Amino acid sequence: MRILVAEDDRDMNAILVSRLKKEHYSVDTCFQGEEALDYLAGAEYDVVILDIMMPVLDGLSVLTKIRKEGNQVPVLLLTARDSIEDRVKGLDSGANDYLVKPFALEELLARIRVLLRRGTGEKENVCRVADLEVHLDTHEVLRGGKEITLSGKEFSLLRYMIQNQGIVLSREKLEQHIWNYDYTGGSNVIDVYIRYLRKKIDEGFTSKLIHTVRGAGYVLKEKA
């Protein structure tokens, strides 16, 4: 899953990016509202963490603009303002959630998981397809009750696929949601990681869950 962090406090920005990367999210980061709009115009994000008090263009202005443009990406506002009026203004501008500074990083991560679940209709922190379980909070992966060890990128790819289960995902879409702007790898990187996942998720099981759709991409689903 790919997240944009727009926070002008550089220490806070660095802390957020470091923790999100440890949770195997792909992260882009900026420090001003205008920069945030540039990032949002150039890529699809699964969640945006948006500080209200930013220079040049504040977070509420960024939020209002992208909502007017029809961008419904989940937005979590960060604010030092804890008045009811400020919170109502943020939610009325199109925010999905907000956190008042200072906050615990664990709460931030929990709220991100909730936002991601809302977009997929999931009601808990466990995604399932057949006998495959992916625990979004602990990163535990089980197939037939057997624990499977994945690398960070393998987990990111599987998490995105299972949260979009049944949907054919192109290589370009998968790459965009798993890697950030800093990525400079090869063009076949998705194919490589799909092979890794198949070896760990499908090998040894009669029912295969990861399927190739010729000319379109890949889909995670249980075949009837």
N, CA, C and O of each residue as an XYZ file, in Angstrom:
896
protein
N       0.838     -1.190      0.000
C       0.000      0.000      0.000
C       0.879      1.248      0.000
O       1.916      1.290      0.662
N       0.455      2.250     -0.742
C       1.280      3.455     -0.913
C       0.647      4.630     -0.170
O      -0.541      4.915     -0.322
N       1.459      5.299      0.628
C       0.985      6.387      1.474
C       1.777      7.656      1.168
O       2.989      7.612      0.957
N       1.073      8.785      1.148
C       1.720     10.085      1.031
C       1.668     10.774      2.390
O       0.604     10.904      2.995
N       2.838     11.214      2.859
C       2.935     11.966      4.109
C       3.271     13.408      3.770
O       4.333     13.685      3.213
N       2.369     14.331      4.103
C       2.592     15.763      3.890
C       2.619     16.430      5.261
O       1.571     16.699      5.848
N       3.801     16.690      5.758
C       4.004     17.230      7.107
C       5.221     18.148      7.082
O       6.312     17.716      6.710
N       5.045     19.423      7.479
C       6.143     20.379      7.343
C       7.166     20.301      8.456
O       8.285     20.786      8.286
N       6.821     19.704      9.599
C       7.795     19.500     10.670
C       8.700     18.344     10.258
O       8.265     17.193     10.210
N       9.954     18.652      9.963
C      10.838     17.646      9.372
C      11.144     16.498     10.319
O      11.306     15.361      9.876
N      11.225     16.776     11.616
C      11.457     15.696     12.575
C      10.252     14.765     12.623
O      10.405     13.544     12.591
N       9.064     15.337     12.699
C       7.841     14.531     12.713
C       7.700     13.767     11.407
O       7.329     12.593     11.405
N       7.995     14.427     10.303
C       7.926     13.789      8.999
C       8.826     12.560      8.954
O       8.403     11.493      8.510
N      10.049     12.709      9.408
C      11.008     11.604      9.383
C      10.555     10.446     10.263
O      10.720      9.282      9.898
N       9.985     10.764     11.420
C       9.502      9.721     12.336
C       8.364      8.932     11.699
O       8.328      7.703     11.760
N       7.433      9.665     11.085
C       6.294      9.007     10.450
C       6.740      8.104      9.307
O       6.299      6.960      9.199
N       7.620      8.628      8.456
C       8.079      7.853      7.296
C       8.828      6.603      7.752
O       8.626      5.519      7.204
N       9.692      6.755      8.754
C      10.460      5.615      9.249
C       9.546      4.507      9.773
O       9.752      3.331      9.474
N       8.535      4.893     10.558
C       7.646      3.878     11.141
C       6.766      3.231     10.073
O       6.542      2.021     10.099
N       6.277      4.023      9.153
C       5.434      3.460      8.095
C       6.211      2.477      7.227
O       5.674      1.446      6.820
N       7.464      2.791      6.946
C       8.280      1.872      6.155
C       8.537      0.577      6.915
O       8.611     -0.490      6.306
N       8.673      0.656      8.234
C       8.846     -0.553      9.043
C       7.609     -1.438      8.971
O       7.687     -2.656      9.136
N       6.455     -0.797      8.718
C       5.207     -1.550      8.574
C       4.985     -2.011      7.134
O       3.910     -2.502      6.789
N       6.017     -1.847      6.295
C       6.017     -2.308      4.897
C       5.063     -1.530      4.004
O       4.554     -2.065      3.019
N       4.822     -0.271      4.343
C       4.108      0.611      3.429
C       5.131      1.294      2.526
O       6.255      1.571      2.945
N       4.736      1.560      1.290
C       5.534      2.391      0.397
C       5.167      3.841      0.691
O       3.986      4.184      0.742
N       6.171      4.696      0.883
C       5.904      6.046      1.368
C       6.585      7.098      0.503
O       7.781      7.014      0.225
N       5.799      8.096      0.080
C       6.326      9.324     -0.498
C       6.113     10.429      0.529
O       5.175     10.371      1.325
N       6.978     11.428      0.510
C       6.908     12.453      1.544
C       7.170     13.840      0.973
O       7.949     14.006      0.035
N       6.501     14.837      1.560
C       6.713     16.227      1.175
C       6.439     17.119      2.385
O       5.977     16.652      3.427
N       6.733     18.421      2.225
C       6.690     19.336      3.359
C       5.783     20.548      3.131
O       5.621     21.374      4.030
N       5.195     20.660      1.947
C       4.347     21.803      1.632
C       3.096     21.342      0.885
O       3.086     20.298      0.234
N       2.045     22.153      0.999
C       0.799     21.809      0.351
C       0.892     21.719     -1.161
O       0.300     20.826     -1.766
N       1.633     22.639     -1.781
C       1.796     22.609     -3.235
C       2.495     21.330     -3.676
O       2.145     20.741     -4.698
N       3.484     20.907     -2.900
C       4.170     19.654     -3.215
C       3.205     18.478     -3.110
O       3.239     17.564     -3.933
N       2.350     18.507     -2.103
C       1.373     17.433     -1.931
C       0.479     17.316     -3.164
O       0.195     16.210     -3.624
N       0.036     18.452     -3.697
C      -0.806     18.423     -4.895
C      -0.064     17.836     -6.085
O      -0.652     17.116     -6.893
N       1.229     18.139     -6.198
C       2.025     17.583     -7.296
C       2.107     16.056     -7.183
O       1.954     15.345     -8.176
N       2.349     15.566     -5.971
C       2.412     14.116     -5.761
C       1.066     13.468     -6.080
O       1.009     12.433     -6.743
N      -0.008     14.082     -5.606
C      -1.335     13.516     -5.809
C      -1.745     13.532     -7.275
O      -2.534     12.692     -7.708
N      -1.222     14.470     -8.033
C      -1.521     14.525     -9.460
C      -0.757     13.460    -10.241
O      -1.160     13.075    -11.339
N       0.350     12.988     -9.666
C       1.214     12.081    -10.407
C       1.119     10.622    -10.040
O       1.711      9.782    -10.718
N       0.383     10.288     -8.972
C       0.324      8.892     -8.533
C      -0.969      8.618     -7.782
O      -1.634      9.536     -7.302
N      -1.313      7.335     -7.689
C      -2.453      6.910     -6.883
C      -1.951      6.512     -5.498
O      -0.954      5.803     -5.365
N      -2.654      6.978     -4.476
C      -2.297      6.631     -3.104
C      -3.455      5.920     -2.425
O      -4.619      6.120     -2.773
N      -3.117      5.094     -1.461
C      -4.144      4.381     -0.704
C      -4.583      5.174      0.518
O      -5.724      5.053      0.963
N      -3.678      5.986      1.063
C      -3.980      6.873      2.185
C      -3.076      8.095      2.075
O      -1.923      7.988      1.659
N      -3.611      9.266      2.453
C      -2.810     10.485      2.548
C      -2.852     10.966      4.003
O      -3.925     11.124      4.585
N      -1.678     11.194      4.571
C      -1.574     11.790      5.905
C      -1.224     13.249      5.694
O      -0.151     13.568      5.183
N      -2.128     14.135      6.088
C      -2.053     15.530      5.686
C      -2.064     16.446      6.911
O      -3.054     16.514      7.640
N      -0.958     17.144      7.123
C      -0.885     18.124      8.202
C      -1.669     19.375      7.802
O      -1.570     19.836      6.665
N      -2.437     19.914      8.724
C      -3.235     21.099      8.396
C      -2.353     22.334      8.252
O      -2.500     23.092      7.293
N      -1.440     22.544      9.193
C      -0.642     23.776      9.220
C       0.636     23.606      8.415
O       1.689     23.294      8.970
N       0.543     23.813      7.095
C       1.710     23.749      6.221
C       1.889     25.089      5.519
O       0.913     25.804      5.291
N       3.148     25.439      5.170
C       3.387     26.702      4.475
C       2.927     26.648      3.020
O       2.675     25.576      2.471
N       2.825     27.811      2.418
C       2.433     28.000      1.017
C       0.956     27.659      0.814
O       0.163     28.519      0.432
N       0.595     26.411      1.069
C      -0.797     25.986      0.937
C      -1.104     25.046      2.095
O      -0.448     24.016      2.251
N      -2.106     25.398      2.912
C      -2.384     24.582      4.097
C      -3.123     23.298      3.718
O      -3.629     23.151      2.606
N      -3.167     22.378      4.679
C      -3.735     21.063      4.431
C      -5.205     21.084      4.058
O      -5.636     20.304      3.209
N      -5.988     21.966      4.681
C      -7.410     22.035      4.346
C      -7.628     22.503      2.908
O      -8.554     22.049      2.236
N      -6.774     23.412      2.443
C      -6.877     23.876      1.058
C      -6.534     22.748      0.085
O      -7.172     22.598     -0.957
N      -5.523     21.960      0.438
C      -5.167     20.803     -0.384
C      -6.339     19.827     -0.442
O      -6.711     19.347     -1.513
N      -6.908     19.545      0.713
C      -8.027     18.609      0.800
C      -9.222     19.093     -0.016
O      -9.813     18.328     -0.777
N      -9.570     20.358      0.147
C     -10.703     20.916     -0.591
C     -10.493     20.811     -2.098
O     -11.421     20.489     -2.840
N      -9.276     21.084     -2.542
C      -8.971     21.061     -3.979
C      -9.092     19.652     -4.546
O      -9.709     19.465     -5.595
N      -8.515     18.659     -3.875
C      -8.554     17.313     -4.446
C      -9.966     16.735     -4.411
O     -10.344     15.958     -5.288
N     -10.739     17.113     -3.405
C     -12.129     16.628     -3.371
C     -12.949     17.250     -4.506
O     -13.790     16.581     -5.106
N     -12.703     18.517     -4.793
C     -13.398     19.154     -5.907
C     -13.022     18.507     -7.231
O     -13.823     18.485     -8.165
N     -11.813     17.984     -7.310
C     -11.351     17.313     -8.523
C     -11.840     15.872     -8.602
O     -11.606     15.190     -9.600
N     -12.513     15.408     -7.561
C     -13.058     14.059     -7.567
C     -12.148     12.997     -6.992
O     -12.464     11.810     -7.062
N     -11.015     13.403     -6.421
C     -10.090     12.441     -5.808
C     -10.609     12.063     -4.429
O     -10.643     12.897     -3.523
N     -11.015     10.800     -4.266
C     -11.607     10.334     -3.013
C     -10.640      9.496     -2.180
O     -11.075      8.670     -1.378
N      -9.338      9.697     -2.360
C      -8.349      8.981     -1.561
C      -8.623      9.239     -0.080
O      -8.902     10.378      0.296
N      -8.549      8.212      0.772
C      -8.744      8.424      2.208
C      -7.699      9.389      2.768
O      -6.503      9.224      2.526
N      -8.147     10.386      3.510
C      -7.259     11.408      4.064
C      -7.375     11.436      5.584
O      -8.464     11.556      6.145
N      -6.227     11.322      6.226
C      -6.124     11.453      7.679
C      -5.445     12.779      7.981
O      -4.283     12.979      7.629
N      -6.165     13.682      8.629
C      -5.611     14.995      8.963
C      -4.838     14.946     10.272
O      -5.258     14.309     11.237
N      -3.700     15.632     10.285
C      -2.944     15.846     11.510
C      -3.092     17.309     11.898
O      -2.895     18.194     11.065
N      -3.435     17.571     13.143
C      -3.655     18.951     13.560
C      -3.260     19.173     15.004
O      -3.422     18.297     15.853
N      -2.737     20.362     15.267
C      -2.454     20.760     16.638
C      -3.669     21.429     17.255
O      -3.669     21.757     18.441
N      -4.707     21.633     16.449
C      -5.920     22.292     16.906
C      -6.908     21.231     17.381
O      -7.253     20.314     16.635
N      -7.356     21.361     18.617
C      -8.243     20.336     19.152
C      -9.644     20.859     19.461
O     -10.405     20.217     20.185
N      -9.985     22.032     18.908
C     -11.330     22.553     19.143
C     -12.329     21.809     18.266
O     -11.983     21.312     17.194
N     -13.582     21.740     18.739
C     -14.640     21.080     17.977
C     -14.810     21.752     16.616
O     -15.006     21.068     15.611
N     -14.737     23.074     16.574
C     -14.922     23.811     15.333
C     -13.890     23.408     14.287
O     -14.227     23.211     13.120
N     -12.621     23.285     14.710
C     -11.562     22.918     13.774
C     -11.755     21.494     13.255
O     -11.537     21.220     12.075
N     -12.162     20.597     14.142
C     -12.366     19.212     13.732
C     -13.546     19.095     12.765
O     -13.477     18.364     11.777
N     -14.606     19.806     13.053
C     -15.774     19.790     12.172
C     -15.405     20.351     10.800
O     -15.824     19.812      9.776
N     -14.624     21.432     10.776
C     -14.210     22.038      9.511
C     -13.405     21.047      8.676
O     -13.587     20.950      7.463
N     -12.517     20.314      9.338
C     -11.711     19.322      8.626
C     -12.554     18.208      8.039
O     -12.358     17.820      6.888
N     -13.491     17.688      8.821
C     -14.349     16.615      8.343
C     -15.289     17.113      7.243
O     -15.547     16.398      6.274
N     -15.796     18.330      7.392
C     -16.669     18.895      6.364
C     -15.927     19.160      5.063
O     -16.539     19.205      3.996
N     -14.606     19.337      5.145
C     -13.808     19.567      3.940
C     -13.532     18.272      3.186
O     -13.011     18.294      2.071
N     -13.885     17.140      3.802
C     -13.713     15.864      3.115
C     -12.731     14.915      3.756
O     -12.409     13.882      3.170
N     -12.240     15.233      4.954
C     -11.330     14.325      5.641
C     -12.076     13.077      6.094
O     -13.261     13.138      6.423
N     -11.384     11.958      6.110
C     -11.971     10.713      6.587
C     -11.733     10.493      8.070
O     -12.491      9.789      8.739
N     -10.669     11.106      8.575
C     -10.335     10.960      9.990
C      -9.342     12.051     10.346
O      -8.832     12.746      9.468
N      -9.069     12.201     11.638
C      -8.091     13.199     12.071
C      -7.428     12.732     13.358
O      -7.989     11.930     14.105
N      -6.245     13.235     13.604
C      -5.518     12.999     14.848
C      -5.001     14.330     15.365
O      -4.478     15.145     14.604
N      -5.153     14.543     16.667
C      -4.664     15.761     17.297
C      -3.270     15.491     17.866
O      -3.061     14.520     18.593
N      -2.331     16.357     17.525
C      -0.970     16.233     18.049
C      -0.932     16.667     19.515
O      -1.655     17.583     19.906
N      -0.102     16.023     20.321
C       0.714     14.833     20.020
C      -0.145     13.569     20.041
O      -1.185     13.521     20.699
N       0.300     12.560     19.321
C      -0.447     11.308     19.246
C       0.533     10.144     19.300
O       1.728     10.305     19.053
N       0.006      8.974     19.628
C       0.828      7.759     19.660
C       0.892      7.157     18.260
O      -0.111      7.101     17.549
N       2.075      6.714     17.877
C       2.237      6.124     16.548
C       1.358      4.887     16.366
O       0.876      4.626     15.264
N       1.152      4.132     17.434
C       0.306      2.940     17.331
C      -1.128      3.322     16.980
O      -1.803      2.603     16.243
N      -1.593      4.455     17.507
C      -2.937      4.908     17.158
C      -2.999      5.324     15.693
O      -3.974      5.034     15.000
N      -1.965      5.998     15.228
C      -1.916      6.376     13.816
C      -1.994      5.140     12.930
O      -2.758      5.118     11.965
N      -1.214      4.112     13.246
C      -1.206      2.894     12.440
C      -2.574      2.221     12.460
O      -3.040      1.715     11.439
N      -3.213      2.217     13.623
C      -4.541      1.609     13.732
C      -5.545      2.357     12.866
O      -6.384      1.737     12.213
N      -5.465      3.676     12.855
C      -6.399      4.469     12.056
C      -6.153      4.275     10.559
O      -7.095      4.279      9.767
N      -4.894      4.105     10.176
C      -4.584      3.809      8.776
C      -5.198      2.476      8.375
O      -5.769      2.361      7.291
N      -5.089      1.471      9.231
C      -5.671      0.166      8.926
C      -7.191      0.269      8.745
O      -7.768     -0.375      7.869
N      -7.825      1.087      9.586
C      -9.273      1.282      9.464
C      -9.617      1.910      8.120
O     -10.558      1.482      7.453
N      -8.848      2.936      7.718
C      -9.105      3.595      6.437
C      -8.928      2.632      5.268
O      -9.700      2.663      4.310
N      -7.921      1.786      5.348
C      -7.687      0.819      4.280
C      -8.799     -0.221      4.234
O      -9.198     -0.658      3.155
N      -9.300     -0.619      5.401
C     -10.391     -1.596      5.431
C     -11.681     -1.012      4.864
O     -12.436     -1.707      4.185
N     -11.930      0.259      5.144
C     -13.150      0.899      4.628
C     -13.212      0.828      3.115
O     -14.278      0.638      2.529
N     -12.049      0.983      2.489
C     -12.021      0.985      1.027
C     -12.268     -0.379      0.415
O     -12.612     -0.479     -0.763
N     -12.095     -1.441      1.209
C     -12.257     -2.791      0.681
C     -13.455     -3.515      1.279
O     -13.756     -4.642      0.887
N     -14.142     -2.876      2.225
C     -15.304     -3.505      2.850
C     -14.957     -4.453      3.969
O     -15.849     -5.081      4.540
N     -13.679     -4.577      4.302
C     -13.282     -5.448      5.399
C     -13.729     -4.851      6.733
O     -13.725     -3.632      6.905
N     -14.112     -5.709      7.669
C     -14.575     -5.237      8.973
C     -13.615     -5.597     10.103
O     -13.850     -5.235     11.256
N     -12.551     -6.299      9.782
C     -11.578     -6.669     10.802
C     -10.183     -6.623     10.202
O     -10.012     -6.348      9.014
N      -9.196     -6.895     11.033
C      -7.814     -6.786     10.603
C      -7.284     -8.062      9.958
O      -6.074     -8.213      9.784
N      -8.172     -8.970      9.605
C      -7.760    -10.214      8.951
C      -8.467    -10.321      7.603
O      -9.695    -10.271      7.532
N      -7.689    -10.466      6.543
C      -8.249    -10.692      5.202
C      -8.107    -12.171      4.862
O      -7.083    -12.786      5.159
N      -9.130    -12.737      4.243
C      -9.134    -14.176      3.953
C      -9.548    -14.448      2.514
O     -10.444    -13.801      1.973
N      -8.881    -15.410      1.916
C      -9.291    -16.009      0.649
C      -9.051    -17.498      0.800
O      -7.921    -17.932      1.021
N     -10.129    -18.292      0.678
C     -10.020    -19.739      0.902
C      -9.376    -19.982      2.263
O      -9.863    -19.491      3.281
N      -8.271    -20.746      2.279
C      -7.610    -21.026      3.564
C      -6.393    -20.127      3.793
O      -5.534    -20.441      4.617
N      -6.323    -19.009      3.063
C      -5.245    -18.042      3.238
C      -5.716    -16.919      4.152
O      -6.782    -16.342      3.937
N      -4.924    -16.613      5.169
C      -5.223    -15.524      6.092
C      -4.062    -14.536      6.106
O      -2.901    -14.933      6.200
N      -4.381    -13.248      6.011
C      -3.383    -12.190      6.116
C      -3.822    -11.255      7.237
O      -4.856    -10.595      7.139
N      -3.029    -11.206      8.297
C      -3.319    -10.361      9.452
C      -2.654     -9.001      9.230
O      -1.427     -8.894      9.224
N      -3.468     -7.974      9.050
C      -2.944     -6.668      8.681
C      -2.194     -5.985      9.812
O      -1.287     -5.192      9.558
N      -2.555     -6.280     11.064
C      -1.905     -5.606     12.179
C      -0.605     -6.280     12.587
O       0.376     -5.599     12.886
N      -0.584     -7.609     12.605
C       0.617     -8.329     13.039
C       1.495     -8.783     11.876
O       2.630     -9.212     12.083
N       0.970     -8.689     10.647
C       1.667     -9.135      9.425
C       1.854    -10.646      9.383
O       2.699    -11.147      8.641
N       1.079    -11.364     10.165
C       1.120    -12.819     10.140
C       0.364    -13.319      8.906
O      -0.722    -12.831      8.591
N       0.950    -14.296      8.215
C       0.324    -14.889      7.027
C       0.234    -16.392      7.237
O       1.226    -17.039      7.572
N      -0.963    -16.948      7.037
C      -1.194    -18.378      7.230
C      -1.870    -18.958      6.003
O      -2.754    -18.332      5.420
N      -1.459    -20.145      5.615
C      -2.157    -20.894      4.556
C      -2.416    -22.293      5.082
O      -1.479    -23.035      5.377
N      -3.678    -22.652      5.198
C      -4.026    -23.949      5.766
C      -3.552    -24.096      7.191
O      -3.239    -25.200      7.636
N      -3.495    -22.984      7.912
C      -3.043    -23.004      9.305
C      -1.547    -22.974      9.485
O      -1.059    -22.886     10.611
N      -0.801    -23.046      8.383
C       0.657    -23.048      8.449
C       1.177    -21.630      8.242
O       0.776    -20.945      7.302
N       2.068    -21.198      9.123
C       2.606    -19.841      9.034
C       3.580    -19.728      7.867
O       4.409    -20.611      7.645
N       3.468    -18.634      7.130
C       4.322    -18.377      5.973
C       5.127    -17.110      6.227
O       4.568    -16.080      6.605
N       6.420    -17.184      6.022
C       7.301    -16.038      6.234
C       7.507    -15.302      4.919
O       7.945    -15.888      3.929
N       7.183    -13.999      4.918
C       7.342    -13.180      3.724
C       8.298    -12.031      3.991
O       8.426    -11.564      5.123
N       8.972    -11.578      2.935
C       9.776    -10.358      3.042
C       8.836     -9.159      3.088
O       7.631     -9.298      2.876
N       9.391     -7.986      3.365
C       8.580     -6.786      3.436
C       7.823     -6.512      2.146
O       6.625     -6.231      2.187
N       8.494     -6.589      1.004
C       7.845     -6.311     -0.274
C       6.855     -7.408     -0.652
O       5.809     -7.129     -1.238
N       7.183     -8.655     -0.317
C       6.240     -9.744     -0.576
C       4.952     -9.519      0.202
O       3.859     -9.708     -0.330
N       5.082     -9.114      1.463
C       3.890     -8.851      2.274
C       3.105     -7.673      1.714
O       1.876     -7.718      1.652
N       3.810     -6.613      1.304
C       3.124     -5.451      0.741
C       2.311     -5.834     -0.489
O       1.172     -5.400     -0.657
N       2.912     -6.649     -1.343
C       2.226     -7.074     -2.563
C       1.022     -7.946     -2.235
O      -0.056     -7.756     -2.798
N       1.202     -8.905     -1.323
C       0.102     -9.786     -0.948
C      -1.009     -8.994     -0.266
O      -2.190     -9.232     -0.519
N      -0.632     -8.055      0.597
C      -1.643     -7.241      1.278
C      -2.483     -6.472      0.264
O      -3.707     -6.419      0.388
N      -1.849     -5.885     -0.721
C      -2.597     -5.123     -1.714
C      -3.493     -6.036     -2.547
O      -4.631     -5.681     -2.855
N      -2.985     -7.198     -2.907
C      -3.770     -8.113     -3.728
C      -4.960     -8.679     -2.963
O      -6.051     -8.804     -3.520
N      -4.762     -9.024     -1.690
C      -5.865     -9.628     -0.946
C      -6.909     -8.583     -0.564
O      -8.084     -8.910     -0.398
N      -6.481     -7.318     -0.424
C      -7.452     -6.267     -0.157
C      -8.186     -5.851     -1.434
O      -9.142     -5.077     -1.387
N      -7.730     -6.371     -2.566
C      -8.420     -6.165     -3.844
C      -8.723     -7.515     -4.480
O      -8.683     -7.657     -5.702
N      -9.022     -8.495     -3.650
C      -9.243     -9.856     -4.143
C     -10.384     -9.899     -5.153
O     -11.411     -9.237     -5.006
N     -10.157    -10.710     -6.184
C     -11.148    -10.832     -7.246
C     -11.033     -9.782     -8.324
O     -11.724     -9.857     -9.339
N     -10.161     -8.792     -8.117
C      -9.971     -7.714     -9.093
C      -8.674     -7.955     -9.855
O      -7.630     -8.192     -9.246
N      -8.733     -7.895    -11.160
C      -7.523     -8.053    -11.967
C      -6.702     -6.774    -11.862
O      -7.189     -5.684    -12.162
N      -5.462     -6.918    -11.438
C      -4.570     -5.779    -11.218
C      -3.440     -5.822    -12.235
O      -2.731     -6.822    -12.345
N      -3.276     -4.743    -12.971
C      -2.212     -4.680    -13.973
C      -0.858     -4.576    -13.280
O      -0.772     -4.203    -12.110
N       0.196     -4.911    -14.019
C       1.540     -4.770    -13.474
C       1.814     -3.325    -13.078
O       2.442     -3.067    -12.051
N       1.344     -2.382    -13.895
C       1.581     -0.966    -13.613
C       0.886     -0.539    -12.321
O       1.452      0.208    -11.523
N      -0.328     -1.012    -12.122
C      -1.075     -0.651    -10.915
C      -0.419     -1.252     -9.675
O      -0.301     -0.589     -8.645
N       0.002     -2.497     -9.778
C       0.681     -3.140     -8.654
C       1.968     -2.405     -8.308
O       2.250     -2.137     -7.140
N       2.745     -2.082     -9.339
C       4.010     -1.389     -9.097
C       3.776     -0.024     -8.469
O       4.520      0.389     -7.578
N       2.749      0.676     -8.928
C       2.491      2.020     -8.416
C       2.096      1.994     -6.940
O       2.413      2.924     -6.198
N       1.414      0.948     -6.515
C       0.946      0.894     -5.137
C       1.959      0.263     -4.183
O       1.796      0.346     -2.966
N       2.991     -0.361     -4.718
C       3.956     -1.041     -3.857
C       5.273     -0.286     -3.751
O       5.967     -0.397     -2.740
N       5.625      0.478     -4.775
C       6.885      1.212     -4.764
C       6.643      2.714     -4.828
O       5.651      3.167     -5.399
N       7.558      3.486     -4.237
C       7.418      4.941     -4.269
C       8.243      5.529     -5.420
O       8.773      4.801     -6.259
N       8.336      6.858     -5.439
C       9.027      7.541     -6.539
C      10.531      7.258     -6.565
O      11.178      7.455     -7.593
N      11.083      6.804     -5.458
C      12.525      6.549     -5.397
C      12.914      5.250     -6.088
O      14.099      4.998     -6.306
N      11.939      4.426     -6.432
C      12.249      3.116     -6.978
C      12.839      3.219     -8.384
O      12.321      3.940     -9.238
N      13.931      2.487     -8.608
C      14.591      2.504     -9.921
C      14.883      1.083    -10.411
O      15.853      0.864    -11.136
N      14.060      0.136    -10.024
C      14.298     -1.265    -10.379
C      13.925     -1.582    -11.810
O      13.606     -0.693    -12.599
N      13.972     -2.883    -12.136
C      13.691     -3.332    -13.488
C      12.210     -3.374    -13.791
O      11.377     -3.312    -12.886
N      11.888     -3.479    -15.067
C      10.496     -3.443    -15.516
C       9.744     -4.725    -15.177
O       8.513     -4.732    -15.175
N      10.470     -5.818    -14.889
C       9.816     -7.091    -14.607
C       9.735     -7.376    -13.118
O       9.542     -8.526    -12.724
N       9.879     -6.355    -12.280
C       9.948     -6.579    -10.839
C       8.672     -7.222    -10.316
O       8.746     -8.074     -9.430
N       7.500     -6.847    -10.833
C       6.249     -7.440    -10.361
C       6.210     -8.925    -10.685
O       5.796     -9.730     -9.851
N       6.635     -9.295    -11.881
C       6.663    -10.709    -12.255
C       7.562    -11.503    -11.313
O       7.239    -12.629    -10.932
N       8.684    -10.909    -10.944
C       9.627    -11.578    -10.030
C       8.971    -11.819     -8.676
O       9.042    -12.920     -8.131
N       8.331    -10.781     -8.137
C       7.724    -10.931     -6.812
C       6.485    -11.822     -6.851
O       6.185    -12.492     -5.863
N       5.768    -11.844     -7.956
C       4.652    -12.778     -8.096
C       5.173    -14.214     -8.037
O       4.547    -15.078     -7.423
N       6.308    -14.467     -8.670
C       6.907    -15.808     -8.602
C       7.270    -16.157     -7.169
O       7.024    -17.276     -6.716
N       7.854    -15.202     -6.454
C       8.184    -15.441     -5.045
C       6.938    -15.806     -4.245
O       6.944    -16.760     -3.468
N       5.860    -15.029     -4.447
C       4.623    -15.275     -3.698
C       4.010    -16.625     -4.051
O       3.544    -17.352     -3.173
N       4.012    -16.953     -5.325
C       3.442    -18.238     -5.737
C       4.177    -19.399     -5.076
O       3.564    -20.377     -4.647
N       5.474    -19.276     -5.004
C       6.275    -20.340     -4.401
C       5.895    -20.527     -2.929
O       5.836    -21.649     -2.425
N       5.641    -19.406     -2.253
C       5.344    -19.481     -0.820
C       3.862    -19.709     -0.524
O       3.523    -20.387      0.446
N       2.978    -19.151     -1.352
C       1.545    -19.199     -1.079
C       0.863    -20.404     -1.737
O      -0.001    -21.034     -1.126
N       1.243    -20.725     -2.970
C       0.531    -21.744     -3.744
C       1.234    -23.087     -3.841
O       0.580    -24.122     -3.978
N       2.559    -23.081     -3.773
C       3.295    -24.326     -3.971
C       2.929    -25.339     -2.884
O       2.972    -25.037     -1.692
N       2.568    -26.545     -3.323
C       2.197    -27.591     -2.376
C       0.707    -27.646     -2.082
O       0.245    -28.545     -1.379
N      -0.054    -26.686     -2.621
C      -1.502    -26.673     -2.415
C      -2.213    -26.962     -3.740
O      -1.826    -26.444     -4.787
N      -3.257    -27.795     -3.680
C      -4.015    -28.134     -4.881
C      -4.701    -26.912     -5.460
O      -4.678    -26.688     -6.670
N      -5.317    -26.118     -4.583
C      -6.030    -24.920     -5.016
C      -5.058    -23.746     -5.120
O      -4.467    -23.337     -4.121
N      -4.893    -23.214     -6.309
C      -4.012    -22.066     -6.525
C      -4.817    -20.780     -6.370
O      -5.965    -20.702     -6.806
N      -4.210    -19.777     -5.749
C      -4.912    -18.523     -5.462
C      -4.426    -17.351     -6.308
O      -5.179    -16.404     -6.534
N      -3.195    -17.397     -6.773
C      -2.650    -16.308     -7.578
C      -2.714    -16.702     -9.052
O      -2.099    -17.686     -9.464
N      -3.456    -15.934     -9.838
C      -3.706    -16.299    -11.225
C      -3.240    -15.199    -12.177
O      -3.354    -14.009    -11.882
N      -2.715    -15.623    -13.317
C      -2.331    -14.694    -14.373
C      -3.494    -14.517    -15.338
O      -4.095    -15.490    -15.794
N      -3.797    -13.270    -15.640
C      -4.802    -12.969    -16.654
C      -4.041    -12.428    -17.858
O      -3.553    -11.298    -17.838
N      -3.947    -13.223    -18.878
C      -3.101    -12.899    -20.026
C      -3.437    -11.518    -20.607
O      -4.588    -11.221    -20.929
N      -2.405    -10.695    -20.728
C      -2.563     -9.367    -21.299
C      -3.157     -8.339    -20.358
O      -3.341     -7.182    -20.736
N      -3.461     -8.754    -19.120
C      -4.112     -7.824    -18.189
C      -3.366     -7.683    -16.865
O      -3.243     -6.575    -16.344
N      -2.867     -8.791    -16.314
C      -2.164     -8.693    -15.036
C      -2.389     -9.908    -14.183
O      -2.365    -11.037    -14.675
N      -2.609     -9.685    -12.898
C      -2.748    -10.781    -11.938
C      -3.974    -10.559    -11.064
O      -4.427     -9.432    -10.867
N      -4.501    -11.671    -10.545
C      -5.642    -11.585     -9.638
C      -5.484    -12.646     -8.547
O      -5.026    -13.759     -8.806
N      -5.867    -12.283     -7.336
C      -5.869    -13.211     -6.207
C      -7.320    -13.605     -5.944
O      -8.144    -12.761     -5.592
N      -7.627    -14.889     -6.115
C      -8.986    -15.343     -5.877
C      -8.996    -16.864     -5.781
O      -8.056    -17.545     -6.191
N     -10.088    -17.366     -5.225
C     -10.303    -18.791     -5.182
C     -11.155    -19.184     -6.378
O     -12.271    -18.690     -6.539
N     -10.631    -20.074     -7.218
C     -11.389    -20.485     -8.377
C     -12.435    -21.512     -7.978
O     -12.176    -22.396     -7.162
N     -13.629    -21.384     -8.567
C     -14.724    -22.304     -8.253
C     -14.367    -23.699     -8.752
O     -15.154    -24.632     -8.590
